[in-house]
Amino acid sequence: MKRTKQTALTAAVFAAALGISQAGSTASAAVDFSPESQQIAAVLYGPPPITAFGDGDGNKKVDARDLTLLKQRLLTQSSGTGEPLIRHEHYSPNYTVAFNPKAMDFDLNNILDPGDVRELRNRLTGQQEPTSVLVRFLPVPYFSDEVPESTEEKEALLARADALDDEYGYNIIIMNSGSANPEIPFGQFGQRLPILQAIRFKLDFSAAPDPDHPDCTVGKATVLMRRMSEDDYGMLGILDDISMPQDHQEGDIRFDLEYITRKVQEDGTVRYYDKMEVEYNVLTGEIRVSKPIPQDEEISMPDFGIG
């Protein structure tokens, strides 16, 4: 067979994977599989194996350079004001030789986002600040702090709520504070909203220092749950290039969230928060948001006095 640069490279790729050279010497394998060959291999065969999460530049070190590269990858500017914004990047298949996004995707959701930045920063600095905030959204017939005293009234409200339950699926669109684009998180496309059955989604946040409130970190997000149209049902997976709708359609559930992720206590210690509950009264359309839930506490299902 004619020996060309590509066939030689192919042989080198397999030889390097086996830990031997084309001549059978393990010592010469690293020499044969040169950095130039590795770059060509990345283009021809896709990203190299991930040896360590966080090593985005492939130099076998997880360091501040990787963190800087990831931040630069996500930063963009507002076309109107020029202010820095954060982009949520559905990176596949945008692999480049100089930056391997798959190595930076700590939660393996095929998206580069502030959560990945925070996870890498935590690993480099030993911090424990949350990388995202979990939201438990619960459709209810009445709020957990307003449970009717009589069984008859509880059953009547539950029956009314059950009668509203339908076959609609909802797309959950989230606009995180400081972001350049909204997203439909993985698993939140065509989501059903059954009564008293919680659904979960996560919020990303940039947590830029607030000089006016150094004792706490506050995140913000806008959430829209929009009923799927007939056209939506032919779509699969996570959507790219979406925008946050500003119009109102029948069935929309839209609300703003403001939440604390870090707070300095009176004794000087720091407490972190990474969970919150949202109750949605399907009969009135009202929304109630719980206090932030600390990292070291679990979310417990409220008692609605049923069953």
C-alpha positions, 0 to 999 in steps of 0.5 A, a space after each residue: 500500500 502506498 505510504 502517504 502522510 494520512 496513512 502514516 498518521 493513521 498508523 501512528 494514531 493506533 500505535 499511540 493508542 496501543 503504546 507502541 511505535 510502528 516499528 514496535 518500540 514504545 520509546 519511539 511512539 511519542 516521537 512518531 505521534 508528534 504535536 503536529 500529528 496530534 493536531 491533524 488527528 483531531 481534525 480527522 478523527 475527532 477530539 482526543 480521549 479526555 485524560 482529566 476534566 478541566 484540561 481544555 488545552 490538552 497540555 496534561 495540566 489543569 490550571 488557571 490557563 484552562 479557566 481563562 480559556 473557558 471564560 473567554 469561550 463563553 464571554 460575548 458582548 451585548 450588541 447594544 451596550 458592549 457590556 460583557 454577557 455570558 453565552 451558553 454554548 451547545 458546543 458539539 461538534 465545534 471542537 478545535 485543536 486549541 480548545 477541547 470543550 468536551 474536557 470542560 463539560 463537567 456535568 456532561 450535558 453537552 453545554 458549556 455554561 457558568 456551572 462548568 466555570 464555577 466547577 473548574 474554579 472550585 477545583 483550582 481554589 478548593 472553594 465549595 460555592 455551588 456550580 448551579 441551583 436546583 429548582 423543584 417546581 411543584 404544580 399544586 391544588 393549594 399551597 402547602 402553607 394553606 392546607 384546608 382543614 376539612 377533608 371535603 374542601 381538600 378533595 374538592 380542590 384536588 378534583 378541580 385541579 385534576 380536571 385541569 390536567 391535560 395532555 399538553 407538553 411544556 418547553 421550559 425556557 430559562 434566561 439566566 442573569 447576565 446571559 447572552 441567550 436563553 436555553 432549554 435545559 436538557 430533559 426540559 423539552 415537552 415536559 408534562 406538569 402533573 398535579 403534585 408531581 415535582 419536576 426539576 431543572 437547574 439555574 446557572 449564574 455568573 455570581 459577579 461580585 456585588 460591591 454593595 452587598 459583599 456579604 451575599 451572592 444573589 442570582 436571578 433568572 426568568 423562567 417561561 413554561 410554554 405549551 408546545 404547539 403541533 409544530 414543536 412535536 417534530 423537534 428533538 433534543 435541545 434547541 440551539 439559537 432560541 430566544 426568550 419569547 416576549 409575547 404572551 400565549 394561552 397557557 404560559 407560566 412565566 415567573 422571575 426568580 431571585 435567589 441567594 447562593 452564598 451568605 456570610 453569617 454573623 459569626 463570620 462563617 459562610 453558608 452556601 445554598 444550592 436548592 429552592 422550591 417553587 409551588 405553582 397553584 394551578 387553580 389561581 396561577 399564583 407562584 410562591 418561592 421558598 427560602 433558599 435551601 442550604 447545600 447540607 440539607 435535602 429538599 423534603 416533600 411538603 405535607 399536603 394532607 392527602 392520602 
